[in-house]
Amino acid sequence: EILLMGFYQPHEALSRFLVSAQQEFKIPIRYLQEYAALGTGGGIYHFRDQILSGGAEAFFVLNADVCSEFPLQEMLEFRQQHGDAHSFVILGTTANRTQALNYGCIVANTDTQEVQHYVEKPSTFVSEIINCGIYLFTPAIFQHIGEVFQRNQQELTLEESSNGWQRAEVIRLEQDVFTALAGSGKLYVYKTDGFWSQIKSAGSAIYASRLYLNQYSKSHPERLAQNKPGGPVIRGNVYIHPTASIDSTAVLGPNVSIGEGVAVGAGVRVRESIVLHGASLHDHTCVLNTIVGWDSTIGRWARVEGTPSDPNPNDPYAKIDSETLFRDGRLTPSITILGCSVTIPAEVVILNSIVLPHKELSRSYKNQIIL
């Protein structure tokens, strides 16, 4: 069973997605809406009855803004070998010393992998092992979250006059629970050498797509497009939906994903990009480092290009930086994003720009957000 939790108002598109995912994967999937933003620990504590309703011996908690190989089976086996029946496991990976400060840092016993110290986004270097936001818990975790809840209630009762807007139910797993559990013999870290990245911006999606396509090349090569007589030129890892129409003179890749019903014309060049369903790339367009929204159209001889924000390729432990949208009052150069149903005219250049949905452009743009 999969439970999605959040403070987002459910809507028709989410409901459609849940229904189609249940049909495809043959597994119950539900969305549970929090009545307020309750934090990473408060949400699962609020819905603890639903989580435990099937009599689960253990359950995984995964943050939605990460991509990974998700070595869940390995985490289960690791837990059987470390700790007792009530111990918990954090998935960890190695970051470089500078970027580790942007994550939860874990100090563990090198022999047992027991977490001895945990600090969320420390101000000075603590450890190169960082929290991946993927956890394996047993029902015993709710006892520890409950203790934080009780403590919050007591503190808020004492400070009600000044902090009445706060809620005792707002609980952060990282700062409130893991920090206290570290050194107690109940928390362990499973370190993965597989790929992992956070996804904090739309630009991260292209990097995440590259990681998944690379994984498919090893585990599911049949999912990737191959060079065939009469077909488009494929360079590197490329995914093409079976319903897409691609001209034989197009050149795709590396790191390209073509969605359902996409039409790609003659002489088109696409690289390091995601083209979502129903989009149309007319003859001789050039699309680089771009996300093309669904049902968007790019005219003939147009060029749509962005600037990648990838980690340092020379550092195996480098992570993608969480760039702000603006720096020094200017739009940070990043990938170009076309919202849904955007129309780009022929022979224009769109560079490092974000185009909101349902826009019909008439000229070239550079380094702009087009509202």
Buried (B, 14 or more C-beta within 10 A) or exposed (E): EBBBBBEEEEEEEBEEEBEEBBEEEEEEBEBBEBEEEBBBBBBBBBBBEBBEEEEEEBBBBBBEEBBBBBBBEBBBEBBEEBBEEEBBBBBBBBBBEEBBBBBBBBBBEEEEBBBBEBBBEBEEEBBBBBBBBBBBBBBBBBEBBEEBBEBBEEEBEEEEEEEEEEBBBBBBBBBBBBBBBBBEBBBBBBBBEEBBBBBBBBBBBBBBBBBBBBBBEEEEEEBBBEEEEEBBEBBBBBBBEEEBEBBEBBBBBBBBBBBEBBBBBEBBBBBBBBBBBBBBBBBBBBBBBBBBBBBBBBBBBBBBBBBBBBBEEEEEBBBBBEBEEEEEEEBBBBBBBBBBBBBBBEEBBBBBBBBBEEBEBEEBBEBEEBE
